[in-house]
Amino acid sequence: MGLATANGDSQASGLRFLIYGRTGWIGGLLGRLCADRGIAFAYGAGRLENRSQLEADIAAAAPTHVFNAAGVTGRPNVDWCETHRAETIRANVVGTLTLADVCRERGLILINYATGCIFEYDEKHPLGSGVGFLEEDTPNFVGSFYSKTKAMVEELLKNYENVCTLRVRMPISSDLTNPRNFITKITRYDKVVDIPNSMTILDELLPISIEMAKRNLTGIWNFTNPGVVSHNEILEMYRDYIDPEFSWRNFTLAEQAKVIVAPRSNNELDATKLKKEFPELLPIKESLIKNVFQPNRKTPIRP
Ligand SMILES: NC(=O)c1ccc[n+]([C@@H]2O[C@H](COP(=O)([O-])OP(=O)(O)OC[C@H]3O[C@@H](n4cnc5c(N)ncnc54)[C@H](OP(=O)(O)O)[C@@H]3O)[C@@H](O)[C@H]2O)c1
C-alpha cells in the first residue's frame, strides 16, 4: 500500500488519509485531489467486509482520517442489486458497518460517501415546493434494494459518533466523457424523464469533503448543492454549451417504469446545514455552469 509522497499542505497539517474505492469513480477523483493538494494518502487494499484486512490497512497507513468511497452501485445500473442481494449486503451493509466499527475502535473519523437516494417527494415535501428533506428526516424511499440497504445502514451509522455520512445524489463531474456522470448518462438515454432533483457537483463538493475531514465534522449531511435542477434544464444547458444539434425525447414516470426493474428516487434535499458550514457553496444551477458547462464550452459565446 505505502503512503503517497507528502508535501506542502499535509506536511504542515499532518493529515494522512486512508481511502477505500481506488478503482471507483469517486475514490479515483478523491485520490487525484489529495495528490494535487499535497495531502498524504493511501488507498486501502482490503475488502470492506474483511475486518482483519481493514485493520492491516490502518496499521500500515496510520491515517488521521478514513474515507469510504467503496461500495456497489450496480452495473450497468442499480437494477443489478435487485438480483445480487447478498453481494449488495456484503459490500454496502456488512462492509460499511465493519469499516465504521474498525475506525471507531481506532478513534478514527470515517467520511462515508453515502446516498441521498433514500427519499422521495411526499405530501410534506411535494415536488416544486422548495421544501427539502432534512438531515434528521427518516428515509421514506425503499423502492429499490440498493436504496433500502443504504437507508438501513444510514440508520445504524447514526449510532457511530465517529462517522460523517455524506448524502450524495446524482453525482456530476466536469468530465463529460465519464459514463458514471449523471449528465453523460442522460445524454445517452433514448428517453428521459423530466423531474427536478437535488444533485452533487463533485468538482465543488469533493474538496468540501476534504475540508470536512480537516474540521473533524461528523453526523449526517445532505451533500448536495442547494436547490434543484430538472433533467430538461440540464439537457438545455448541454445543448446551449456543448452541442447545438443535441435533441432528446422525454417520457413519463409510468413509461420509464417499463424499462427499469426498480423504481428510482426523486427528491429535494435541504442543503441549509452544508451551506451554513460552507457559505461559498453555489446553488446547483450556478455550480453546473461554473464547474461543468463553462469549462467544457464548445459553442460560441453569444453577444
Ligand atoms: N455514482 C452514483 O450515482 C452515486 C450516487 C450516490 C451515492 N454514491 C455512492 O458513492 C460511493 C462510490 O460511488 P462510485 O460511483 O464512485 O462507485 P464505483 O465507481 O462503482 O466504485 C466502487 C468502488 O468500490 C469498490 N468496492 C466495491 N465493493 C467493495 C468491497 N466489498 N470492498 C472494497 N471495495 C469495494 C470497487 O472496487 P473493486 O472494483 O475492487 O470492487 C470500486 O473501487 C458508493 O457507495 C455509492 O453508493 C454513488
The ligand as a Gaussian input file, in Angstrom:
#p B3LYP/6-31G(d) Opt

LIG

0 1
 N      -22.357000       7.009000      -8.668000
 C      -23.533000       7.333000      -8.160000
 O      -24.525000       7.564000      -8.890000
 C      -23.684000       7.507000      -6.668000
 C      -24.749000       8.253000      -6.207000
 C      -24.890000       8.438000      -4.853000
 C      -24.005000       7.801000      -4.000000
 N      -22.991000       7.052000      -4.469000
 C      -22.153000       6.343000      -3.511000
 O      -20.789000       6.702000      -3.571000
 C      -19.961000       5.554000      -3.394000
 C      -18.946000       5.492000      -4.515000
 O      -19.625000       5.512000      -5.755000
 P      -18.871000       5.406000      -7.159000
 O      -19.825000       5.882000      -8.168000
 O      -17.504000       6.005000      -7.070000
 O      -18.758000       3.824000      -7.270000
 P      -17.953000       2.921000      -8.311000
 O      -17.325000       3.741000      -9.397000
 O      -18.848000       1.806000      -8.681000
 O      -16.743000       2.348000      -7.431000
 C      -16.985000       1.499000      -6.371000
 C      -15.669000       1.189000      -5.690000
 O      -15.986000       0.366000      -4.560000
 C      -15.076000      -0.728000      -4.557000
 N      -15.708000      -1.848000      -3.874000
 C      -16.883000      -2.459000      -4.155000
 N      -17.144000      -3.421000      -3.268000
 C      -16.115000      -3.401000      -2.395000
 C      -15.806000      -4.153000      -1.231000
 N      -16.616000      -5.108000      -0.798000
 N      -14.658000      -3.863000      -0.586000
 C      -13.812000      -2.915000      -1.013000
 N      -14.052000      -2.161000      -2.106000
 C      -15.192000      -2.416000      -2.782000
 C      -14.781000      -1.022000      -6.001000
 O      -13.600000      -1.738000      -6.070000
 P      -13.484000      -3.135000      -6.879000
 O      -13.539000      -2.745000      -8.310000
 O      -12.177000      -3.669000      -6.442000
 O      -14.664000      -3.973000      -6.442000
 C      -14.670000       0.404000      -6.540000
 O      -13.378000       0.899000      -6.303000
 C      -20.912000       4.328000      -3.338000
 O      -21.048000       3.850000      -2.024000
 C      -22.213000       4.861000      -3.820000
 O      -23.296000       4.238000      -3.160000
 C      -22.788000       6.910000      -5.799000

